[in-house]
């Protein structure tokens, strides 16, 4: 039952299951606990969804060629790296809150004014509501846990993609 010895498909399905569970928990926190997400949280969810889609497509493809597995691993790591950027910046904003008294415009307004690319750039400038810590577990806030998960899933994707597979039928 060692996940490091699982097949590429199994490892990528595990990554997909983790992303789905994390997104499910984020929705639980939003709708059942009543904690509204900030723009950083929305972009982290988008990154988890993109990472989950890459994991699922990679698992469905399950290539035998090492180069194709490596390509899927790098693609999944790129999605995780984008999430690491947002989660890292969000964590930094929580540790060093800006001196802004208000929370600023909502995400819908930002997207209408600047498009998605401009909104992504604008979100990195962080408004006051992103500095609030409404939830924590073991001393880490939600974006800090998201950063931990992005790092773990990104490294796991690279491991699955670059792991040397034994091609002979019987191992000694």
VEXTOR-62259 format. One record per residue (C-alpha): x, y, z. Coordinates in nm, 4 decimals, always signed. Layout:
REM residues N
[atom [X Y Z]] ...
This chain:
REM residues 172
[atom [+0.0000 +0.0000 +0.0000]] [atom [+0.2962 +0.2338 -0.0439]] [atom [+0.1728 +0.5179 -0.2694]] [atom [+0.5294 +0.5818 -0.3877]] [atom [+0.5227 +0.2423 -0.5594]] [atom [+0.1809 +0.2869 -0.7206]] [atom [+0.1385 +0.3168 -1.0946]] [atom [+0.1336 +0.6544 -1.2678]] [atom [-0.2426 +0.6267 -1.3153]] [atom [-0.3043 +0.5496 -0.9473]] [atom [-0.0820 +0.8339 -0.8311]] [atom [-0.2555 +1.0827 -1.0599]] [atom [-0.5997 +0.9550 -0.9517]] [atom [-0.4935 +1.0114 -0.5910]] [atom [-0.3923 +1.3676 -0.6841]] [atom [-0.7310 +1.4217 -0.8484]] [atom [-0.9106 +1.2854 -0.5397]] [atom [-0.7121 +1.5204 -0.3147]] [atom [-0.8007 +1.8220 -0.5315]] [atom [-1.1686 +1.7226 -0.5360]] [atom [-1.1715 +1.6773 -0.1576]] [atom [-1.0011 +2.0137 -0.1007]] [atom [-1.2490 +2.1913 -0.3281]] [atom [-1.5363 +2.0132 -0.1548]] [atom [-1.4089 +2.1283 +0.1836]] [atom [-1.3709 +2.4858 +0.0552]] [atom [-1.7360 +2.4801 -0.0530]] [atom [-1.8355 +2.3355 +0.2869]] [atom [-1.6533 +2.6181 +0.4641]] [atom [-1.8184 +2.8745 +0.2395]] [atom [-2.1779 +2.7492 +0.2489]] [atom [-2.2052 +2.5667 +0.5839]] [atom [-1.9664 +2.7657 +0.8042]] [atom [-2.0503 +3.0950 +0.6318]] [atom [-1.6931 +3.2117 +0.5664]] [atom [-1.6957 +3.4081 +0.2399]] [atom [-1.3892 +3.3638 +0.0158]] [atom [-1.1739 +3.6609 -0.0800]] [atom [-1.0386 +3.7081 -0.4356]] [atom [-0.7170 +3.5232 -0.3433]] [atom [-0.9269 +3.2265 -0.2263]] [atom [-1.1194 +3.2228 -0.5545]] [atom [-0.7981 +3.2081 -0.7584]] [atom [-0.6605 +2.9336 -0.5331]] [atom [-0.9785 +2.7348 -0.5983]] [atom [-0.9331 +2.7873 -0.9716]] [atom [-0.5762 +2.6571 -0.9412]] [atom [-0.6942 +2.3515 -0.7441]] [atom [-0.9589 +2.2877 -1.0117]] [atom [-0.7017 +2.3227 -1.2927]] [atom [-0.4629 +2.0925 -1.1073]] [atom [-0.7424 +1.8400 -1.0562]] [atom [-0.8292 +1.8465 -1.4264]] [atom [-0.4642 +1.7878 -1.5202]] [atom [-0.4447 +1.4993 -1.2721]] [atom [-0.7647 +1.3453 -1.4094]] [atom [-0.6623 +1.3815 -1.7758]] [atom [-0.3161 +1.2444 -1.6987]] [atom [-0.4685 +0.9464 -1.5184]] [atom [-0.7083 +0.8776 -1.8050]] [atom [-0.4259 +0.9012 -2.0586]] [atom [-0.1837 +0.6966 -1.8435]] [atom [+0.1026 +0.7081 -2.0963]] [atom [+0.3620 +0.4331 -2.1081]] [atom [+0.6344 +0.6499 -2.2613]] [atom [+0.8544 +0.8172 -1.9989]] [atom [+0.8553 +1.1468 -2.1903]] [atom [+0.4770 +1.1673 -2.1902]] [atom [+0.4597 +1.0911 -1.8169]] [atom [+0.7191 +1.3603 -1.7543]] [atom [+0.5158 +1.6053 -1.9638]] [atom [+0.2052 +1.5371 -1.7513]] [atom [+0.4109 +1.5765 -1.4331]] [atom [+0.5495 +1.9122 -1.5451]] [atom [+0.2045 +2.0309 -1.6578]] [atom [+0.0560 +1.9403 -1.3186]] [atom [+0.3471 +2.1106 -1.1431]] [atom [+0.2843 +2.4267 -1.3471]] [atom [-0.0770 +2.4360 -1.2254]] [atom [+0.0431 +2.3742 -0.8696]] [atom [+0.3075 +2.6470 -0.9054]] [atom [+0.0394 +2.9002 -0.9996]] [atom [-0.1499 +2.7980 -0.6865]] [atom [+0.1704 +2.8218 -0.4819]] [atom [+0.2092 +3.1793 -0.6022]] [atom [-0.1430 +3.2801 -0.4980]] [atom [-0.1361 +3.0884 -0.1684]] [atom [+0.2110 +3.2191 -0.0849]] [atom [+0.1124 +3.5774 -0.1533]] [atom [-0.2119 +3.5343 +0.0438]] [atom [-0.0190 +3.3902 +0.3381]] [atom [+0.2257 +3.6793 +0.3230]] [atom [-0.0616 +3.9303 +0.3219]] [atom [-0.2098 +3.7599 +0.6283]] [atom [+0.1232 +3.7702 +0.8111]] [atom [+0.1867 +4.1339 +0.7069]] [atom [-0.1575 +4.2943 +0.6666]] [atom [-0.1822 +4.6077 +0.4523]] [atom [-0.2958 +4.9323 +0.6118]] [atom [-0.6133 +4.9423 +0.4024]] [atom [-0.9253 +5.0135 +0.6076]] [atom [-1.1760 +4.8704 +0.3596]] [atom [-1.1989 +4.5517 +0.1621]] [atom [-1.2268 +4.7161 -0.1813]] [atom [-1.4362 +4.6056 -0.4798]] [atom [-1.5561 +4.2490 -0.5256]] [atom [-1.4134 +3.9982 -0.7718]] [atom [-1.7011 +4.0402 -1.0210]] [atom [-1.6365 +4.4136 -1.0448]] [atom [-1.2626 +4.3591 -1.0893]] [atom [-1.3196 +4.1057 -1.3720]] [atom [-1.5649 +4.3401 -1.5479]] [atom [-1.3185 +4.6283 -1.5288]] [atom [-0.9887 +4.4525 -1.6020]] [atom [-1.0652 +4.1119 -1.7671]] [atom [-0.9418 +3.7869 -1.6112]] [atom [-0.5745 +3.8580 -1.6751]] [atom [-0.6040 +4.2052 -1.5311]] [atom [-0.8054 +4.0687 -1.2393]] [atom [-0.5318 +3.8153 -1.1646]] [atom [-0.2781 +4.0990 -1.1567]] [atom [-0.5091 +4.3186 -0.9472]] [atom [-0.5758 +4.0425 -0.6924]] [atom [-0.2026 +4.0181 -0.6234]] [atom [-0.2192 +4.3756 -0.4918]] [atom [-0.4433 +4.2425 -0.2097]] [atom [-0.7200 +4.4300 -0.0400]] [atom [-0.7912 +4.4530 +0.3313]] [atom [-1.0292 +4.1546 +0.3495]] [atom [-0.7577 +3.9160 +0.2332]] [atom [-0.5676 +3.9823 +0.5560]] [atom [-0.8466 +3.8462 +0.7774]] [atom [-0.7809 +3.5078 +0.9356]] [atom [-1.1242 +3.3526 +0.9837]] [atom [-1.0155 +2.9871 +1.0075]] [atom [-0.7049 +2.8121 +1.1348]] [atom [-0.5970 +2.4580 +1.2152]] [atom [-0.2781 +2.3652 +1.4031]] [atom [-0.1729 +2.7294 +1.3915]] [atom [-0.1927 +2.7601 +1.0118]] [atom [-0.4564 +2.9602 +0.8266]] [atom [-0.6430 +2.8268 +0.5245]] [atom [-0.4074 +2.9838 +0.2647]] [atom [-0.1096 +2.8416 +0.4506]] [atom [-0.2674 +2.4955 +0.4347]] [atom [-0.3432 +2.5546 +0.0656]] [atom [+0.0266 +2.6353 +0.0137]] [atom [+0.1237 +2.3102 +0.1895]] [atom [-0.1174 +2.1150 -0.0330]] [atom [+0.0012 +2.2860 -0.3532]] [atom [+0.3626 +2.2026 -0.2661]] [atom [+0.2762 +1.8412 -0.1781]] [atom [+0.0631 +1.7855 -0.4898]] [atom [+0.3166 +1.9588 -0.7168]] [atom [+0.6043 +1.7488 -0.5820]] [atom [+0.3873 +1.4377 -0.6036]] [atom [+0.3099 +1.5127 -0.9682]] [atom [+0.6797 +1.5523 -1.0479]] [atom [+0.7582 +1.2300 -0.8623]] [atom [+0.4875 +1.0410 -1.0521]] [atom [+0.6071 +1.1815 -1.3835]] [atom [+0.9780 +1.1245 -1.3324]] [atom [+0.9653 +0.8016 -1.1313]] [atom [+1.1629 +0.5244 -1.2962]] [atom [+0.9247 +0.2427 -1.3866]] [atom [+1.0413 -0.1154 -1.3960]] [atom [+0.9652 -0.2666 -1.7323]] [atom [+1.0567 -0.6284 -1.6604]] [atom [+0.7821 -0.8677 -1.5595]] [atom [+0.9354 -1.0264 -1.2518]] [atom [+1.1216 -0.8205 -0.9920]] [atom [+1.3868 -0.9684 -0.7702]] 
